Amino acid sequence: MQPQTRIRIPTLYADLQASMTALRGDDQRVGQSRQIVENALATGRPLYGINTGFGALADQRISDDALVQLQHNLLLSHACGVGDPVPPEITRLMLRLKIHALGLGHSGISLRTFHRLLALEEHDIVSWVPSRGSVGASGDLAPLAHLFLPLIGRGETWDSQTQDKIPSRDRLAQAGLKPIELQAKDGLALINGTQLMSAYGAFVLERALVLLKEADILAAMSLEALQGSAIPFDERIQQVRPHDGQTRTAANIRTMLNGSEIMESHRDCGKVQDPYCLRCVPQVHGASRDALGYAVNTLETEMNSVTDNPLVFQDGDILSGGNFHGQPLALAMDFAALALAELGSISERRTYLLLEGHDGLPRLLMRDTGVNSGFMIPQYTAAALVSENKILCHPASVDSIPTSLGQEDHVSMGSISALKLHSVLRNVQRILAVELLTASQALDFRAPLRPGRGVELAHQALRTRVIHAREDYEVRNDLEQCTAILATGDLAAVVENAIGTLA
């Protein structure tokens, strides 16, 4: 059975909104799936998690009069997460991804509970979810339990006005809603699944796809400022090693350099080769682009899958399996973290090169140094973040600690991969922000020669927010501006709106 709306990373939020709209108008699949559960319950046969205990307690039969209490207790007992909360924007994704998965019609959730989930989404009731406590199998149990505590009037939510934590009952009352009673199978359908991992992965990758383009833009800016060679980006070089990412990155750089007076001015300068951080941009950025492409494909498959347990099928079978296991995501997100970290690593090397005083640039990118330190210390910041990323890129997916008295004897630790990936993204945005600031400062010294049209647009976009520095000042505020223009995708948007979509 195909999903009503396929969720894709590049159009993540629009696709999710379309899915929510469709599910409000058509819950036939959910109803059919629920009827199969009701029919199976009527037979009296044991059904894992529906009329039995969970995990290590799977062999304990639960009486019919205790089935509602079983689901209630499931949420309470599993809501034992700790640590800083999941950011609200990612928690919203968790809820929407769970609704989308339940709407595929293989989970057997009751219609009343499903409709209440749609109401939570419609009223933007965002649960307060501790970020630590999942081992990535059986899915994200603890975070999802916290996510759905408001259904039964427990737990906390974010206050929509103050962004403080408030009791969920208060937030429900604001929306005119009351707690509900979960039915058999409901709790298990809610907390089994990979929605914490998927939400973090989707959130990061949706931004990473834009950040890839912005990394290419910055490389072109630094190349122009350093009067580097355009030869390494020649299409013929890429054709004899035709990795897709390498080819696309080189094409982006060529597009950015088109019409450059700076490049033309040193065409016959006699320089033979540039350092790798300039010369090997297609190979390094390209490899990250390909790695992130793999992660995107994995996440898109996962977001359009059913990952709870047991699963309900149209032929009446209710089958217990392991779709909740986060190994595919854990590996993909570990790989994505490496790919993003490398974008930051090579960016920091370009920043260092910009400070060295090559080809007429002032050392530390300021004329009067000595009394002024220039842009010496922002490079320290980039170096510190690059070093931190090296620690964060230790793979979580190679670890496993048995849980549930050995019933769950191999777990993915995918939630740790997800949290690390999010941290790496934030660090890389800030590393690239340092390059944006320094490359723009360096380009100012190349005037009146003009860079390529794409580079000029990026330079002008920053200069509407950050001015050229002639003496030492509080750099932090400018770095925040540079980070913001990258994190929002504004830099890429300005360039693409004028010269066309980058590869």
C-alpha positions as CSV (number, residue, x, y, z in Angstrom):
1,M,0.0,0.0,0.0
2,Q,1.5,3.3,-1.1
3,P,1.6,6.4,1.3
4,Q,-0.9,9.2,0.5
5,T,2.0,11.7,0.4
6,R,5.6,10.8,0.0
7,I,7.8,12.8,2.3
8,R,11.1,14.1,0.7
9,I,13.9,15.9,2.4
10,P,14.1,18.9,0.0
11,T,10.4,19.6,0.4
12,L,10.1,18.3,3.9
13,Y,7.7,20.8,5.5
14,A,5.4,21.1,2.5
15,D,5.1,17.4,2.2
16,L,4.4,16.9,5.8
17,Q,1.7,19.6,5.7
18,A,0.1,17.9,2.7
19,S,0.1,14.5,4.5
20,M,-1.6,16.1,7.6
21,T,-4.2,17.7,5.4
22,A,-4.9,14.4,3.6
23,L,-5.2,12.4,6.8
24,R,-7.7,14.8,8.2
25,G,-9.9,14.1,5.2
26,D,-9.3,10.4,4.8
27,D,-8.6,7.9,7.7
28,Q,-9.9,4.8,5.9
29,R,-6.6,3.0,6.2
30,V,-6.4,3.7,9.9
31,G,-9.9,2.4,10.4
32,Q,-9.4,-0.8,8.4
33,S,-6.2,-1.5,10.4
34,R,-8.0,-1.0,13.6
35,Q,-10.8,-3.3,12.7
36,I,-8.2,-6.1,12.1
37,V,-6.9,-5.5,15.7
38,E,-10.4,-5.6,17.1
39,N,-11.1,-8.9,15.2
40,A,-7.9,-10.5,16.5
41,L,-8.6,-9.5,20.0
42,A,-12.0,-11.1,19.8
43,T,-10.4,-14.5,19.1
44,G,-8.6,-14.4,22.4
45,R,-5.2,-15.4,21.0
46,P,-2.1,-13.8,22.4
47,L,-0.9,-10.7,20.5
48,Y,2.4,-9.1,21.5
49,G,1.9,-5.8,23.3
50,I,-1.8,-5.9,22.7
51,N,-2.8,-8.4,25.3
52,T,0.6,-9.4,26.5
53,G,3.4,-7.5,28.4
54,F,6.2,-5.8,26.7
55,G,9.9,-6.7,26.0
56,A,11.1,-9.2,28.6
57,L,7.5,-9.5,29.8
58,A,6.2,-10.6,26.4
59,D,5.1,-14.0,27.7
60,Q,2.8,-12.6,30.4
61,R,-0.8,-12.6,29.3
62,I,-2.9,-9.6,30.2
63,S,-6.6,-9.9,31.0
64,D,-9.2,-8.1,28.9
65,D,-10.2,-5.8,31.7
66,A,-6.7,-4.6,32.1
67,L,-5.9,-3.8,28.5
68,V,-6.6,-0.1,28.8
69,Q,-4.5,0.1,32.0
70,L,-1.7,-1.7,30.2
71,Q,-1.5,1.0,27.5
72,H,-1.7,3.8,30.1
73,N,1.1,2.2,32.1
74,L,3.2,1.8,29.0
75,L,3.4,5.6,28.5
76,L,4.1,6.3,32.2
77,S,6.8,3.6,32.6
78,H,8.6,4.5,29.4
79,A,8.6,8.2,30.0
80,C,12.0,8.2,31.8
81,G,14.1,10.4,29.6
82,V,16.6,12.9,31.0
83,G,18.7,15.8,29.8
84,D,18.0,18.9,27.8
85,P,14.8,19.0,25.8
86,V,14.5,18.2,22.2
87,P,14.2,21.6,20.3
88,P,10.5,22.4,19.7
89,E,11.0,22.5,15.9
90,I,12.3,18.9,16.0
91,T,9.6,17.8,18.4
92,R,7.0,19.1,15.9
93,L,8.6,16.9,13.2
94,M,8.5,13.9,15.6
95,L,4.7,14.3,16.0
96,R,4.1,14.8,12.2
97,L,6.3,11.9,11.2
98,K,4.5,9.6,13.7
99,I,1.1,10.7,12.4
100,H,2.3,10.1,8.8
101,A,3.5,6.6,9.7
102,L,0.3,5.7,11.5
103,G,-1.7,6.9,8.6
104,L,-0.1,4.3,6.4
105,G,-2.5,1.8,8.0
106,H,-0.3,-0.9,9.4
107,S,-0.3,0.1,13.1
108,G,-3.8,-0.7,14.3
109,I,-4.2,2.5,16.4
110,S,-7.7,3.4,17.4
111,L,-9.4,6.1,15.5
112,R,-10.1,8.2,18.6
113,T,-6.4,8.3,19.5
114,F,-5.4,9.0,15.9
115,H,-7.9,11.9,15.7
116,R,-6.5,13.3,18.9
117,L,-3.0,13.2,17.4
118,L,-4.3,15.3,14.5
119,A,-5.8,17.7,17.0
120,L,-2.5,18.1,18.8
121,E,-0.8,18.9,15.5
122,E,-3.5,21.3,14.5
123,H,-3.4,23.2,17.7
124,D,0.4,23.1,17.7
125,I,0.6,21.4,21.1
126,V,4.3,20.6,21.3
127,S,5.4,18.2,24.1
128,W,8.5,18.9,26.2
129,V,10.6,15.8,25.4
130,P,13.9,15.1,27.2
131,S,16.6,14.3,24.6
132,R,18.4,11.4,26.3
133,G,17.1,7.9,27.1
134,S,16.7,6.2,23.7
135,V,19.1,3.4,22.6
136,G,17.5,3.3,19.1
137,A,15.7,0.0,19.6
138,S,12.8,-0.8,20.1
139,G,12.8,2.5,18.4
140,D,12.8,5.7,20.5
141,L,10.8,4.5,23.4
142,A,11.5,7.1,26.1
143,P,11.3,10.2,23.9
144,L,8.1,9.0,22.2
145,A,6.5,8.2,25.5
146,H,7.2,11.8,26.6
147,L,5.9,13.0,23.3
148,F,2.5,11.4,23.8
149,L,2.0,11.9,27.6
150,P,-0.3,14.9,26.9
151,L,-2.8,12.4,25.4
152,I,-3.5,11.2,28.9
153,G,-3.1,14.5,30.5
154,R,0.4,13.9,31.8
155,G,3.8,15.4,31.1
156,E,4.6,18.9,29.9
157,T,4.4,21.0,26.8
158,W,6.0,24.1,25.5
159,D,4.0,27.3,26.3
160,S,3.2,28.8,22.9
161,Q,3.7,32.3,24.1
162,T,6.6,32.2,26.6
163,Q,8.4,29.0,25.4
164,D,8.5,27.9,29.0
165,K,7.6,24.4,30.1
166,I,4.0,24.0,31.4
167,P,1.8,21.1,32.5
168,S,0.1,19.5,29.5
169,R,-3.3,19.7,31.1
170,D,-3.0,23.5,31.0
171,R,-2.1,23.5,27.4
172,L,-4.9,21.1,26.5
173,A,-7.4,23.3,28.3
174,Q,-6.2,26.3,26.3
175,A,-7.1,24.3,23.1
176,G,-10.4,23.1,24.5
177,L,-9.2,19.5,24.7
178,K,-9.4,16.9,27.5
179,P,-7.2,13.8,28.2
180,I,-8.4,10.6,26.5
181,E,-8.2,6.9,27.4
182,L,-5.9,4.8,25.3
183,Q,-7.3,1.6,23.8
184,A,-5.5,-1.7,23.3
185,K,-2.5,-1.4,21.0
186,D,-2.5,2.4,21.1
187,G,0.4,2.9,23.5
188,L,2.6,0.5,21.7
189,A,1.8,2.0,18.3
190,L,2.7,5.4,19.7
191,I,6.1,4.6,21.4
192,N,7.5,2.0,19.0
193,G,9.2,3.7,16.1
194,T,12.1,5.8,15.0
195,Q,10.6,9.2,15.0
196,L,13.2,10.9,17.2
197,M,16.0,9.7,15.0
198,S,14.1,10.5,11.8
199,A,13.1,13.9,13.0
200,Y,16.7,14.9,13.9
201,G,18.0,13.4,10.7
202,A,15.4,15.1,8.5
203,F,15.9,18.4,10.2
204,V,19.7,18.4,9.8
205,L,19.6,17.0,6.2
206,E,17.1,19.5,5.0
207,R,19.5,22.2,6.1
208,A,22.6,20.3,4.9
209,L,21.4,20.3,1.3
210,V,21.4,24.1,1.3
211,L,24.7,24.2,3.3
212,L,26.4,22.2,0.6
213,K,25.6,24.9,-1.9
214,E,26.7,27.6,0.5
215,A,30.0,25.7,1.1
216,D,30.6,25.9,-2.6
217,I,29.8,29.6,-2.7
218,L,32.3,30.2,0.1
219,A,35.0,28.2,-1.6
220,A,34.5,30.3,-4.7
221,M,34.7,33.5,-2.6
222,S,37.9,32.4,-1.0
223,L,39.3,31.2,-4.4
224,E,38.7,34.7,-5.8
225,A,40.1,36.5,-2.8
226,L,43.2,34.4,-2.8
227,Q,43.6,34.7,-6.6
228,G,43.6,30.9,-7.0
229,S,43.4,29.0,-10.2
230,A,40.2,28.0,-11.9
231,I,41.9,25.1,-13.7
232,P,41.1,22.4,-11.1
233,F,37.4,23.0,-11.8
234,D,37.6,22.4,-15.5
235,E,34.9,20.0,-16.7
236,R,37.4,17.7,-18.4
237,I,39.1,16.9,-15.1
238,Q,35.9,15.8,-13.6
239,Q,34.9,13.7,-16.6
240,V,37.8,11.4,-16.0
241,R,36.8,10.8,-12.4
242,P,33.1,11.2,-12.7
243,H,31.8,11.0,-9.1
244,D,28.5,12.8,-9.1
245,G,29.3,15.1,-6.2
246,Q,32.6,16.1,-7.6
247,T,31.1,16.9,-10.9
248,R,28.3,19.0,-9.4
249,T,30.7,20.9,-7.1
250,A,33.0,21.8,-9.9
251,A,30.0,23.0,-11.9
252,N,28.9,25.2,-9.1
253,I,32.3,26.8,-8.7
254,R,32.5,27.5,-12.5
255,T,29.1,29.1,-12.3
256,M,30.1,31.3,-9.4
257,L,33.3,32.4,-11.2
258,N,31.6,33.3,-14.4
259,G,32.5,36.9,-15.5
260,S,35.3,37.3,-13.0
261,E,37.7,40.2,-13.5
262,I,39.8,39.0,-10.6
263,M,40.4,35.6,-12.3
264,E,41.2,37.3,-15.6
265,S,43.7,39.7,-14.0
266,H,46.1,36.9,-12.9
267,R,45.5,34.4,-15.8
268,D,49.2,34.5,-16.8
269,C,50.7,34.9,-13.3
270,G,52.8,31.7,-13.5
271,K,51.4,30.1,-10.4
272,V,51.3,26.3,-11.0
273,Q,49.2,24.9,-8.2
274,D,47.1,26.0,-5.2
275,P,47.0,24.3,-1.8
276,Y,44.5,21.4,-1.5
277,C,41.9,23.5,0.4
278,L,41.4,25.3,-2.9
279,R,42.5,22.9,-5.6
280,C,40.6,19.8,-4.2
281,V,37.3,21.5,-3.4
282,P,35.5,19.3,-6.0
283,Q,36.9,16.2,-4.5
284,V,36.3,17.0,-0.9
285,H,33.0,18.9,-1.1
286,G,31.9,16.4,-3.7
287,A,32.6,13.4,-1.5
288,S,30.5,15.0,1.3
289,R,27.7,15.7,-1.2
290,D,27.6,12.0,-2.2
291,A,27.7,10.9,1.4
292,L,24.9,13.2,2.3
293,G,23.0,11.9,-0.7
294,Y,23.1,8.4,0.8
295,A,21.9,9.7,4.1
296,V,19.0,11.6,2.4
297,N,17.9,8.4,0.6
298,T,18.0,6.4,3.8
299,L,16.0,9.1,5.7
300,E,13.4,9.4,3.0
301,T,12.9,5.6,3.0
302,E,12.5,5.7,6.8
303,M,10.1,8.6,6.9
304,N,7.8,6.8,4.5
305,S,8.0,3.5,6.4
306,V,6.1,1.9,9.2
307,T,8.4,1.3,12.2
308,D,6.3,0.2,15.1
309,N,5.5,-3.3,16.2
310,P,3.6,-5.6,15.8
311,L,2.4,-4.7,12.3
312,V,-1.1,-5.1,10.9
313,F,-1.7,-6.4,7.4
314,Q,-4.8,-6.4,5.2
315,D,-5.0,-10.2,5.1
316,G,-5.7,-10.1,8.8
317,D,-2.2,-11.1,10.0
318,I,-0.6,-9.3,12.9
319,L,3.1,-9.9,12.7
320,S,5.9,-9.1,15.2
321,G,9.2,-8.0,13.7
322,G,12.0,-5.5,14.1
323,N,11.2,-2.5,11.9
324,F,11.8,-0.3,14.9
325,H,15.5,-1.0,15.0
326,G,17.4,2.1,14.2
327,Q,20.5,0.6,12.5
328,P,19.9,2.0,9.0
329,L,19.5,5.5,10.5
330,A,22.4,5.2,12.9
331,L,24.8,4.3,10.2
332,A,23.5,7.0,7.8
333,M,23.6,9.7,10.4
334,D,27.1,8.8,11.6
335,F,28.1,9.0,7.9
336,A,26.3,12.3,7.5
337,A,28.2,13.7,10.5
338,L,31.5,12.8,8.9
339,A,30.4,14.4,5.7
340,L,29.4,17.7,7.3
341,A,32.5,17.8,9.5
342,E,34.7,17.6,6.4
343,L,33.0,20.6,5.0
344,G,34.0,22.5,8.1
345,S,37.5,21.1,8.2
346,I,38.4,22.2,4.7
347,S,36.7,25.6,5.3
348,E,38.9,26.3,8.3
349,R,42.0,25.6,6.1
350,R,40.8,28.2,3.6
351,T,40.2,30.7,6.4
352,Y,43.8,30.1,7.6
353,L,45.1,30.7,4.1
354,L,43.2,34.0,3.8
355,L,45.0,35.3,6.9
356,E,48.5,34.5,5.7
357,G,48.9,37.6,3.5
358,H,49.0,35.9,0.0
359,D,49.2,37.9,-3.2
360,G,48.7,41.4,-1.9
361,L,46.3,40.6,0.9
362,P,47.3,42.2,4.3
363,R,48.3,39.7,6.9
364,L,45.3,38.9,9.2
365,L,43.2,40.9,6.7
366,M,43.8,44.3,8.3
367,R,46.2,47.0,7.3
368,D,47.3,48.3,10.7
369,T,48.2,45.1,12.6
370,G,50.2,45.0,15.8
371,V,47.9,47.3,17.7
372,N,45.1,45.4,15.9
373,S,44.9,41.6,15.9
374,G,42.8,41.6,12.8
375,F,41.0,38.4,12.1
376,M,43.5,36.2,13.9
377,I,41.2,35.0,16.6
378,P,38.1,34.0,14.6
379,Q,40.3,31.3,13.0
380,Y,40.9,30.0,16.6
381,T,37.1,29.7,17.0
382,A,36.9,27.7,13.7
383,A,39.8,25.5,14.7
384,A,38.1,24.8,18.1
385,L,34.9,23.8,16.4
386,V,36.7,21.6,13.9
387,S,38.4,19.8,16.7
388,E,35.2,19.3,18.6
389,N,33.6,17.8,15.5
390,K,36.4,15.2,15.4
391,I,35.2,14.0,18.8
392,L,31.6,14.1,17.8
393,C,32.2,12.1,14.7
394,H,33.2,9.0,16.7
395,P,30.5,6.6,15.4
396,A,27.7,5.8,17.9
397,S,26.4,3.0,15.6
398,V,29.3,0.7,16.6
399,D,28.2,0.5,20.2
400,S,25.5,-1.7,21.7
401,I,24.5,-2.3,25.3
402,P,21.8,-5.0,25.8
403,T,18.5,-3.9,27.3
404,S,15.2,-5.5,28.4
405,L,16.9,-8.3,30.3
406,G,18.7,-9.4,27.1
407,Q,15.5,-9.5,24.9
408,E,16.9,-6.5,23.1
409,D,20.5,-7.7,22.9
410,H,21.7,-5.5,20.0
411,V,20.6,-1.9,19.8
412,S,21.6,0.8,17.4
413,M,22.3,3.8,19.6
414,G,20.8,5.8,16.7
415,S,19.5,8.5,19.0
416,I,23.1,9.3,19.9
417,S,24.0,9.5,16.2
418,A,21.1,11.9,15.8
419,L,22.1,14.2,18.6
420,K,25.7,14.3,17.5
421,L,24.7,15.0,13.9
422,H,22.7,18.0,15.1
423,S,25.7,19.3,17.1
424,V,28.0,18.8,14.1
425,L,25.6,20.8,11.9
426,R,25.6,23.7,14.3
427,N,29.3,23.7,14.6
428,V,29.8,23.6,10.8
429,Q,27.5,26.5,10.3
430,R,29.7,28.5,12.6
431,I,32.9,27.4,11.0
432,L,31.6,28.4,7.6
433,A,30.5,31.7,9.1
434,V,34.1,32.4,9.9
435,E,35.1,31.8,6.3
436,L,32.2,34.0,5.1
437,L,33.4,36.8,7.3
438,T,37.1,36.5,6.3
439,A,36.5,35.8,2.6
440,S,34.3,38.9,2.4
441,Q,37.0,41.0,4.2
442,A,39.6,39.7,1.8
443,L,37.5,40.4,-1.3
444,D,37.2,44.1,-0.3
445,F,41.0,44.3,-0.9
446,R,40.6,43.1,-4.5
447,A,38.5,46.2,-5.5
448,P,38.1,47.7,-8.0
449,L,38.4,44.4,-9.7
450,R,35.1,42.5,-9.6
451,P,34.7,38.9,-8.8
452,G,32.5,36.5,-10.7
453,R,28.8,37.4,-10.7
454,G,27.9,34.7,-8.2
455,V,30.7,35.6,-5.8
456,E,29.8,39.3,-6.1
457,L,26.2,38.6,-5.2
458,A,27.2,36.6,-2.1
459,H,29.7,39.3,-1.1
460,Q,27.0,42.0,-1.5
461,A,24.5,40.0,0.5
462,L,26.8,39.9,3.5
463,R,27.8,43.5,3.2
464,T,24.1,44.5,3.7
465,R,24.5,43.1,7.2
466,V,28.2,43.3,8.1
467,I,30.6,46.2,7.1
468,H,34.3,46.0,6.3
469,A,36.5,46.1,9.4
470,R,39.4,48.6,9.7
471,E,40.3,48.1,13.3
472,D,39.6,45.6,16.1
473,Y,36.0,45.3,17.3
474,E,33.7,42.8,18.9
475,V,33.6,40.2,16.2
476,R,31.1,37.9,17.8
477,N,28.1,39.9,16.6
478,D,29.3,39.7,13.0
479,L,29.8,36.0,13.3
480,E,26.2,35.6,14.5
481,Q,25.1,37.5,11.4
482,C,27.2,35.3,9.2
483,T,25.8,32.2,10.9
484,A,22.3,33.4,10.5
485,I,22.6,34.1,6.7
486,L,23.9,30.6,6.3
487,A,21.5,28.8,8.6
488,T,18.5,30.3,7.0
489,G,19.7,29.6,3.5
490,D,19.6,33.3,2.7
491,L,23.1,33.3,1.1
492,A,22.2,30.5,-1.3
493,A,18.8,32.1,-2.1
494,V,20.4,35.4,-3.0
495,V,22.8,33.8,-5.4
496,E,20.4,31.3,-7.0
497,N,17.6,33.9,-7.5
498,A,20.0,35.9,-9.7
499,I,22.1,33.3,-11.5
500,G,20.0,30.1,-11.4
501,T,19.9,27.0,-9.3
502,L,23.2,25.6,-8.2
503,A,23.7,21.8,-8.7
